Amino acid sequence: MLNPFRAVGKHSDKASSAATPGSLPNTADSLYDLANSCKERYQQTGDLTPLNEAIMHYQAALKQTPAPSADRAGSLNQELAIVLYMRYREMHQLHDLEASIACDQEAVKLFPPSHPKRSI
């Protein structure tokens, strides 16, 4: 039987290596989806490899997304902050916690003052 989680990992290297800034119009979306799948695999298995892959793919998606974009402010920074915090909880590496906080701080700065998520 084919393991659907293994299939995601098999394609993850191809997606991230193809992701150079401006290379494809939907690369950031594809990387975001791949990162979500890797995060889910980590949550199901507890294996740190997919968590590390999720971090790598969220970071690559951020590089593909311009700073003033609402996607960068919302989903990408917040998701990256979450997986960095997850890894901090597992590994107790302070740099992961600091990176998670920095992502959340960037998200707050990028949300317009009137945005409802800015107050969270």
C-alpha positions in Angstrom: 0.0 0.0 0.0 1.3 3.5 -0.9 2.0 5.7 2.0 0.6 9.2 1.2 3.0 10.8 3.6 6.0 9.3 1.9 4.7 10.7 -1.4 4.7 14.2 0.0 8.3 13.9 1.2 9.4 12.4 -2.1 8.2 15.5 -4.0 9.2 18.1 -1.4 12.8 18.4 -2.6 11.7 19.0 -6.2 9.2 21.7 -5.1 11.7 23.6 -2.9 14.5 23.3 -5.4 12.3 24.7 -8.2 11.4 27.6 -6.0 13.5 30.5 -6.9 12.2 34.0 -6.5 9.9 34.8 -9.3 10.3 31.5 -11.0 6.7 30.4 -11.2 3.5 32.3 -10.5 1.9 29.7 -8.1 5.1 28.5 -6.5 4.4 30.1 -3.1 0.9 28.5 -3.1 2.3 25.1 -3.9 5.0 25.4 -1.2 2.4 26.6 1.3 0.3 23.5 0.5 3.3 21.2 0.7 4.3 22.8 4.1 0.8 22.2 5.4 1.0 18.6 4.4 4.4 18.1 6.1 3.1 19.8 9.2 0.1 17.4 9.2 2.5 14.4 8.7 4.5 15.6 11.8 1.3 15.9 13.8 0.2 12.4 12.8 3.6 10.6 13.3 5.6 12.7 15.7 8.6 12.4 13.4 10.7 15.6 13.3 11.7 15.2 9.7 8.4 16.5 8.2 8.4 19.3 10.8 11.8 20.4 9.5 10.5 20.1 5.9 7.4 22.2 6.8 9.7 24.9 8.2 11.8 24.8 5.0 8.8 25.0 2.7 7.1 27.9 4.6 10.4 29.8 4.5 10.7 29.2 0.7 7.1 30.3 0.3 7.8 33.5 2.2 10.7 34.2 -0.2 8.3 33.9 -3.1 5.8 36.3 -1.5 6.4 40.1 -1.6 6.5 41.8 1.8 3.4 44.0 1.5 1.3 41.0 0.5 -1.7 40.1 2.8 -0.7 36.4 2.4 2.7 37.1 3.8 1.3 39.0 6.8 -1.3 36.5 7.6 -1.0 32.9 6.7 2.6 32.5 5.8 4.2 34.3 8.8 1.7 32.8 11.2 2.1 29.3 9.9 5.9 29.6 10.0 5.7 30.9 13.5 3.5 27.9 14.5 5.9 25.3 13.2 8.9 27.0 14.6 7.2 27.0 18.0 6.3 23.3 17.5 10.0 22.5 16.9 11.0 24.7 19.9 8.6 22.6 22.1 10.3 19.4 20.8 13.9 20.5 20.7 14.1 23.3 23.3 16.3 25.4 21.0 15.9 29.0 21.9 16.7 30.2 18.4 13.4 28.5 17.2 11.4 30.4 19.8 13.1 33.6 18.8 12.4 33.0 15.1 8.8 32.2 15.9 8.4 35.5 17.8 10.1 37.4 14.9 7.6 35.9 12.4 4.6 36.9 14.6 6.1 40.4 15.0 6.5 40.7 11.2 2.9 39.6 10.7 1.6 42.2 13.2 3.6 45.0 11.4 2.3 43.9 8.0 -1.4 43.9 9.0 -3.0 47.3 8.5 -4.0 49.0 11.8 -7.7 48.3 11.2 -7.3 44.6 10.5 -9.0 42.4 13.0 -6.1 40.0 13.4 -3.8 42.9 14.3 -5.3 42.9 17.8 -4.7 39.2 18.4 
